[in-house]
Amino acid sequence: MVTIRLPEEMEAQLQALTQIENSTKTEIIKNALAGYLDKHLQEKSAYELGKDLFGRFSSGDGDRSVTYKQRIKKLLHEKHTH
């Protein structure tokens, strides 16, 4: 069971809606919450939104994230030995 406190104006609007809809406060709140949960639970994560873009402009070098320190050292060495 959940108890909520509503501002007076919202409580009055809810009461008016119960009469218009011929429904109860509980039914209206349940329906509103169900819609909210459906919307937010179906939202995709950042990964899901971008997964088709990841690696799209790939270098073809599959271990770049593993060997980055070696590559940086090599670049620095090349830059400072000339």
Summary of the structure (lengths in Angstrom):
residues: 82
radius of gyration: 28.3
end to end distance: 74.1
largest distance: 84.4
contacts: 123
relative contact order: 0.05
helix: 60%
strand: 0%
